Amino acid sequence: MKWPDELMFIKNGRAKQNETSQSMIGLLSVVSGATSGVGLATIKELAKAGSNIVIVGRNLNKAESIKKEIEETYHVSVDIVIADFMDFESVRHAAQTIHQTYDKIDVLINSVGIHSTRKRYNKDQIESSFCVNHLSVFLFTELLLNKMIESAPSRIIQVNSEGHRFSGVNLKDINFKKRIYTGLKGYGQSKSAQLLTMIKQNERLKHTGVTINACHPGAVKTNIGNNNGFIYRFFSKHFTSLLLKDVSISAKALHYLAADPSLNDVSGKFFNLTIEEIPAKHATNPDLVEVVYELSQKMVGLSHD
């Protein structure tokens, strides 16, 4: 049976995934959202392969505990950069610190993300999912692009989601001021925006030696959504989580995407774990690529830099 493109994510999620044993000794991997879930599992997997790590996260105490564990277990260097992805100034400061501290970045993985069932806003009145999942990741990536180019060959991986299929980008009401908010709509819009801007970033990075790809990390157990109310957390813990896989499958997939030689020249793609897949049409609409990219620049203040 030939599966339609819209349903290939079901088949691909069940398929045998690619893995790599590629060494990362001597490389530096910067990972946002690295103190829990997919990010935490990933930095352990990359450290196991020999990569030095920069943890980008909000919680210093958690980060210091993780740093100690990884350094003692895998004998690599681990540094910490604090950043709150609800705050653009915090993201800017983190990117500046990284840019000034390190001579090179071999791998940048953005695994930071939230899923909110309630409409929330940051101090700039930007809806929280769009802020954290898209705009702050966009800003962080843009500010580190020159360093990535200087470090080429290097790789950028945006941890995206099959959740992008839930919603396109509503240019007339990005912040849900006029329409009814649901967690799936907010989450889907943020992930669709990320895919649209990745297309533009990939165009900019042609012939630089830097690749940029997006990855759905699989249906795995993480703490995403723990900021929501009791009912959501109870249902997630006692029902949804029972259907989910261990987060190690995400870490192995991201190691593959970050290091395997077969992907040296692969860029601008969306992967379901390690299998290339066609995203939803609204997330690759060529009429929206430039518009969403320019809107994202404006919303994070880059158009004035």
C-alpha positions in Angstrom: 0.0 0.0 0.0 1.3 3.5 -0.9 0.7 5.8 2.0 -0.4 9.4 1.2 2.2 12.1 2.1 -0.1 13.4 4.9 0.0 10.0 6.7 3.6 9.0 6.1 4.5 10.2 9.6 2.6 7.2 11.0 4.6 4.7 8.9 7.9 6.5 9.4 7.4 6.7 13.2 7.1 2.9 13.2 10.0 2.2 10.9 13.5 1.0 11.8 15.6 4.1 12.4 19.1 4.9 11.3 21.8 5.0 14.0 25.5 6.1 14.0 28.6 5.2 15.9 30.4 8.3 14.5 32.9 9.8 17.0 32.4 13.4 18.0 35.7 13.7 19.9 37.0 17.3 19.8 33.7 18.7 18.6 31.6 21.3 20.5 27.8 20.9 20.7 25.6 23.7 21.9 22.2 22.4 23.0 19.3 24.6 24.2 16.6 23.1 26.4 19.4 20.7 27.7 18.3 20.2 31.3 15.4 17.9 30.7 13.6 15.7 28.2 15.0 15.4 24.6 17.8 17.9 25.3 19.1 16.2 28.3 19.1 12.7 26.7 20.8 14.2 23.7 23.7 15.9 25.5 24.4 12.6 27.3 24.4 10.7 23.9 26.7 13.3 22.3 29.0 13.3 25.3 29.1 9.6 25.1 30.3 10.0 21.5 33.1 12.4 22.8 31.6 15.8 22.1 32.2 18.7 24.5 28.9 20.3 25.5 27.5 23.7 26.2 24.3 23.4 28.2 21.8 26.2 27.5 19.0 26.3 30.0 17.1 28.3 32.6 17.8 26.4 35.8 21.4 26.9 37.1 21.1 24.3 39.8 19.8 21.6 37.5 22.5 22.5 34.9 25.3 22.3 37.4 24.1 18.8 38.6 24.0 17.6 35.0 27.4 19.1 34.2 28.9 17.2 37.1 27.3 13.9 36.1 28.3 14.2 32.4 31.9 15.3 33.1 32.4 12.4 35.6 30.7 9.8 33.4 32.0 10.7 29.9 35.1 12.8 30.7 34.3 15.7 28.3 34.1 19.4 29.0 30.7 20.8 29.9 29.9 24.5 30.2 26.7 26.3 31.2 25.0 29.3 29.6 21.8 30.5 31.3 19.0 31.7 29.0 15.2 32.1 29.4 13.6 31.7 26.0 10.6 33.7 27.1 12.9 36.7 27.2 14.6 37.9 24.0 17.2 39.9 25.9 18.2 36.8 27.8 18.5 34.9 24.5 20.6 37.7 23.0 22.9 37.7 26.1 23.3 33.9 25.9 24.2 34.1 22.1 26.6 36.9 22.7 28.3 34.9 25.5 28.7 31.9 23.3 29.9 33.9 20.4 32.6 35.6 22.5 33.6 32.5 24.5 34.1 29.8 21.8 36.3 29.8 18.7 33.9 27.4 17.0 30.6 25.6 17.2 30.4 22.3 15.4 26.8 21.4 16.3 23.8 23.6 17.4 20.7 21.7 18.5 17.7 23.7 19.6 15.5 21.3 21.7 13.9 24.0 23.9 10.1 23.9 23.7 6.8 24.3 25.6 3.2 23.2 25.1 0.7 25.4 26.8 -3.0 24.6 27.1 -3.7 28.1 28.3 -3.0 31.4 26.5 0.0 33.0 28.0 2.2 36.0 27.0 5.7 37.1 27.7 6.6 40.6 28.8 6.4 41.8 25.2 2.8 40.4 24.8 3.9 37.6 22.5 2.0 34.3 22.9 4.3 31.9 24.9 4.4 29.0 22.5 5.2 31.2 19.5 7.8 33.0 21.6 9.7 30.0 23.0 9.2 27.4 20.3 9.8 29.7 17.3 10.9 33.3 17.9 13.5 32.8 20.6 15.0 29.7 18.8 14.9 31.8 15.6 16.7 34.6 17.3 19.3 32.3 19.0 20.0 30.6 15.6 20.3 33.9 13.7 22.7 35.4 16.2 25.0 32.3 16.0 24.9 31.9 12.2 28.2 33.8 11.6 30.0 31.6 14.2 28.6 28.5 12.6 29.8 29.7 9.2 33.2 30.4 10.7 33.2 26.9 12.1 32.1 25.1 8.9 31.6 22.3 8.3 28.9 22.6 11.0 25.3 21.5 11.6 22.2 23.1 13.0 19.2 20.9 14.0 15.9 22.4 15.1 13.9 20.0 17.2 10.5 20.4 15.5 7.4 18.2 15.7 4.8 16.4 13.8 2.6 18.8 15.8 3.3 21.4 13.0 0.5 19.6 11.2 -2.1 20.9 13.7 -2.0 24.5 12.5 -0.5 26.9 9.9 0.6 30.5 10.6 -2.2 33.0 11.0 -0.5 36.2 9.9 -3.6 38.3 10.9 -3.6 37.0 14.5 -0.2 35.5 15.5 -0.8 36.2 19.2 -4.4 34.9 19.4 -5.9 38.2 20.4 -9.0 37.6 18.2 -9.4 33.9 17.9 -9.9 31.1 20.4 -6.7 29.6 21.7 -6.0 25.9 22.0 -2.7 24.2 22.9 -2.6 22.4 19.6 -3.2 25.5 17.6 -0.5 27.5 19.4 2.0 24.7 19.3 1.3 23.9 15.6 1.6 27.5 14.6 5.0 27.8 16.3 6.4 24.7 14.7 5.1 25.6 11.3 6.7 29.0 11.5 10.0 27.3 12.4 9.9 25.2 9.3 9.1 28.1 7.1 12.0 30.2 8.4 14.3 27.2 8.2 13.7 27.2 4.4 14.9 30.8 4.2 17.9 30.1 6.5 18.8 27.1 4.3 18.9 29.4 1.3 21.2 31.8 3.1 23.5 29.0 4.2 24.1 27.5 0.7 27.8 27.1 -0.1 28.8 28.0 3.5 29.4 24.5 4.7 26.7 24.8 7.3 23.6 22.6 7.1 20.3 23.2 8.8 17.6 20.5 9.3 14.5 19.9 11.5 13.6 16.8 13.3 10.5 15.3 15.0 12.0 13.6 18.0 9.5 10.8 18.2 6.5 10.2 20.5 8.6 10.1 23.7 8.2 10.7 27.4 9.3 14.2 28.3 8.3 17.0 30.8 6.8 19.2 28.1 3.4 20.4 29.2 4.3 20.3 32.9 3.6 24.0 33.1 -0.1 23.2 32.5 -2.9 22.5 35.0 -3.5 19.5 37.3 -5.9 17.8 34.9 -3.5 18.0 32.0 -0.6 16.7 34.1 -2.7 13.9 35.6 -3.9 12.7 32.3 -0.4 12.9 30.8 1.2 11.0 33.6 -1.3 8.2 34.0 -2.6 7.8 30.4 -0.6 9.5 27.6 2.8 8.6 28.9 1.9 4.9 28.9 1.8 5.1 25.1 5.1 6.9 24.7 8.6 5.6 24.1 11.8 6.2 26.0 13.5 9.5 25.1 16.7 7.6 24.2 15.3 7.1 20.7 15.4 10.9 20.3 19.0 11.1 21.5 20.1 8.4 19.1 18.3 10.1 16.2 19.9 13.5 17.0 23.3 11.9 17.3 22.8 10.5 13.8 21.6 13.9 12.4 24.5 15.7 14.1 27.3 13.5 13.2 26.7 10.8 10.5 28.9 11.4 7.4 26.0 10.4 5.1 24.4 13.8 6.0 27.4 16.0 5.3 25.6 17.8 2.4 22.0 17.3 3.5 20.2 20.5 4.4 16.8 22.1 4.5 15.1 18.8 5.3 12.5 17.6 7.8 13.1 14.2 9.5 10.8 12.0 11.4 13.5 10.8 13.8 16.0 9.8 11.1 13.7 9.3 8.1 13.3 12.2 5.7 9.7 13.3 5.4 7.5 15.8 3.6 6.1 18.4 6.0 2.5 19.7 5.8 2.0 21.9 2.8 1.2 25.0 5.0 4.7 24.6 6.5 6.5 24.8 3.2 4.3 27.3 1.3 6.7 29.3 -0.8 4.4 32.3 -0.6 4.8 32.4 3.2 8.6 31.7 3.5 9.8 35.3 3.0 6.8 36.8 4.8 7.2 34.7 8.0 10.9 35.2 7.9 10.6 38.9 7.8 7.9 38.9 10.4 10.1 36.9 12.7 13.0 39.3 12.2 10.7 42.2 13.1 9.2 40.5 16.2 12.6 39.8 17.7 14.1 43.1 16.7 16.7 41.8 14.2 15.4 44.0 11.4 16.9 47.0 13.3 20.3 45.4 13.9 
